[in-house]
Amino acid sequence: MTGWLARLGLAVRRQLADIGTGARLLLRLLALAASVWRRPALLRDQVHFLGNHSLSIIATSGLFVGFVLALQGYNVLQLYGSADSLGLVVTLGLVRELGPVVAALLFAGRAGTSLTAEIGLMRAGEQLAAMEMMAVDPERRILAPRFYGGVIAMPLLAAVFSAVGVLGGWLVGVLLLGVDGGAFWGQMQAGTDVFKDVGNGVVKSLVFGVAVTFVAVLQGYAAKPTPEGVARATTRTVVMASLSVLALDFVLTALMFRL
């Protein structure tokens, strides 16, 4: 009985220690915000690396999600004689929910794993330790630009996802299914609120960007300096970032739309 309690206490202690380490790193990254903007070249390179390299999969996925939304929405709306509202249904589904969430999940799988592997390999190759020996702060030089680069890139990618998805919905709805083009755009413009719908989607994507990028940076920085350690950290990034996005999506949706 004593041994079981000891193991349980040790596991709880380790989890609390991990939470404390993550909280300290997050506070440190937030405190480094001003210093990151003083070196915009580093930030620009990370936004390009994380955003541009994820653009193709984000845009392609958004297009096909728009296709599917239009097909499914048309079949339901047609039953009630409301096929002209297809543009509104597609747009609200994308900007409120699918755009931020699916883009964040794809961002975690593409950019998040890349960040974790890059930082983990620096740890395994003792590059971070060498920087500390040379009195260079790795959190300021390596982690902070990557963290804020991901935070900036995520809302932009979510906007691209939603925009391409609406275009995909128009292609299927108007050109394939025969919905009136004027009604498609008119219903969308009349029923979409900039602040309540688009603004809440931007807030969601920003929060998801913080969560996904922080998980990726933390896992890479805390990875064991071995090939197996880096591989496990990369896997943990995908799992933890995806679960964080889904949990935060429920909380934010409940707060924003009073569900």
C-alpha positions, 0 to 999 in steps of 0.5 A: 500500500505504501509503495503504491502511494509513493508511486502515485505521489511521485507521478503527481509531483512530476506532473506538477513540476512539468506544469511549473516548467511550462508556466515559467517558460510561457511567462518568460516568452511573454516577457520577451515580446518587446525584445522580439520586435527589436529584431524584426528580421528573426521574426520575419524569417519565422513567419515565412518559415511557419506560414509560407511552408504551411500555405499549400496544405492549408489552402488545399484543405480549405478548398476541399472543406468548402466543397464538402460544406456546399454539398452537405449544406445544399442537401439539407437546405433544399429540403426546406426550400432555402438553397439560396442561403447556402453561401451564408451556411458555408461562410458561417461554418468556416469563419466561426468553426472549421476555419480556425479549428482545422487550420490549427490542427493542420498547423500543429501537424505541419509547423508544430512538429517542424518546430519541435524537431528543430529545437529538439535537434538543437538540444541533442546537438548541444547547440543550446548548451553552446549558446549558454556557454557563450552567454547567449540566451537561447530563450531570447534568440531561439524560442521567442522568435519562433513562438511569436512567428507562429502566433502571427502566422496562425490567424493569417493561415486561418483566414486563407483557409476560410477564404479559399473554403468560401471560394470552394463553396461557391464553385460547388454551389453555383457552378455545380449545383445551380444555386443563384450566384447573386443570392449566394453572395448576397445572403452571405454578406447580409447574414455575416457579422464582422465582429461577432462572426469574423472577429470571433474566428480571428480571436479563436485562431489567435488563441489556437496559435498561442497554444499550438506554438507554445506546445511545440516550443516547449516540447522541443526545448524539454526534449531528451537529447537523443534521437528517441527523445526528439521523436517522442517530443514530436509525437507529444506535440501533435497529440497535446496541441490537437487536444488543446485546440479542441478543448479551447474551441469548446471553451471559446465557443461557449463564451462567444456564442453562449452555448 
